């Protein structure tokens, strides 16, 4: 059974993937660079990609 992800802070849809990765790492007290957002095909998302288009990739 898969659990739904719990977010402490909502990330704006016009933010970049790189900003989201940094905010997630900071929120959980993780070192820089240890959080990577990936696309459905398993590849790393570009850090300059906008969150809105990243989420659309996952809705396909």
N, C-alpha and C positions, 0 to 999 in steps of 0.2 A: 504494500500500500504506500503510495507516494504522498508525502506531506506537502501542503501548500507553503510557499515561501512567506516568511513574515518579514516585513520591512519596518524599521523604526522610523525612517524618514522617507518621504516621497521625493523622488528625483524628477525634476522638471523634464517634460518631453522635448524641450528645445536645448537641453544640455547635451554635451558630448559624452561618448562612452568613456573617454579618459577621465572626465570629471566625475562620472558616476563611480568608476573604479576607485578613484581616490577617496570619495566620500564614504563608500562602503568600507574600505580599509580603515579609515579614520574612525568611523562609527564603532567598529568592532575591535579597535586597538591592534590592528594587524600592521606589519611592516609594509612600506611602499613597494609596489610591484607584485604583491602576492595575490591580488585579486585580478582575475581576467574574465571578461564577459565573452562568451563564445556564441557562435551562430548555430542554428540547428544542424548544420553539416559537420560540426565539430571544430571548425576553424576559428581562430581568434578574431574578434570583431576589431575593426580599425578604431584607433582611439579618437579619430576626428569624425567618426560616424555619429549622427544625431540619434538620441534615444528613441524618438518617435519611429524612425525607419528601422531601428534595431528591433523594436517591439513588433512592427509589421512583419519582419522576417520570421518571427516566432509564431505569428498568427496563421501563417500559411499552412 
